């Protein structure tokens, strides 16, 4: 059996970075906005029949695109709304 002695120090390359600049926050927000706009565009391109198949109406597109944390499953989405009331 061998014993390893000594200490291993983590260098700066493996240390977690603590600095979070405002520019990074703006970039992250911009990326999230682009994802919402892409989702909104994709949903708007669907026909009314296709939207009906996934359980949403054209009037709900803006809500769904702005609340991306909701489930893409319409049945779960509707149950989430019912439990919040």
N, C-alpha and C positions, 0 to 999 in steps of 0.2 A: 504494500500500500504506500502510496506516495502522498506527501503533503506539499501543497503549493504555498510558499510563503512570499510575502511581499504584497504590495498594494498596486492595484491598477487604477490609474486616474483617467477619467474621461476627458478627452481634449475638447477644444472649442468646436470641432466639427461634429461631435456627437451630443453636445449640450443643447438643450432645448432653448430656442431663442425667446427672449422675454419681451423684446421691443415690438410694439404693434403701432405702426404709424397711422395717422389719419388718411394718408394716401391709400394704404392697404384697405382701410374700412370703406373708402369710396369705391375702390376697385371691386371689392366684394359685393357692395350694394349694386353697382353697375351690372355685374355678372348675374345677380339675382333678378334684376329688372329685365335683362335680356332673356332669361329663361321664362319669365312670366309672359313676355311679349311673344316669344316663340310658341308657347302653349296656346295663348289667345289666338294667334294667327292660324295655328293648326286646327283649333276648334271651329273658328269662323269659316274655314274652307269646307267643313263637313256640310252635307245637306241636312235638311230638317229630319228626314227619315233616319239618317245615320246618327244624328244627335239623339233621336228618340230611342234608337237601339241601345245606346249607352246610358240612357236614363236621365238626360238633361235637356233643357230647352235653350233656345238661343239667348233668352234673357238671363240665364244663369252663367253664361260664359265668363263675364267679367268677374263674378264672385269666385268662380272656380279658379280662374287664372291668378287672382290676387291672394287666394288662400290655398297655396300649394301644399300645405301640411295636411289637408284632408285626403282621405283615401280616394284613389282613382276608381274604386268599386262603388257604383252608385247606390247599391243597397246599404253598404256600410256608411256611406256618406249621409244618406237619409236618416239612418239610425243615430249617427253622431249629432245631427241637427235636432232630432227629437229628444235626445238626452240632455241637451244644453238648455232646453226651455224649462 
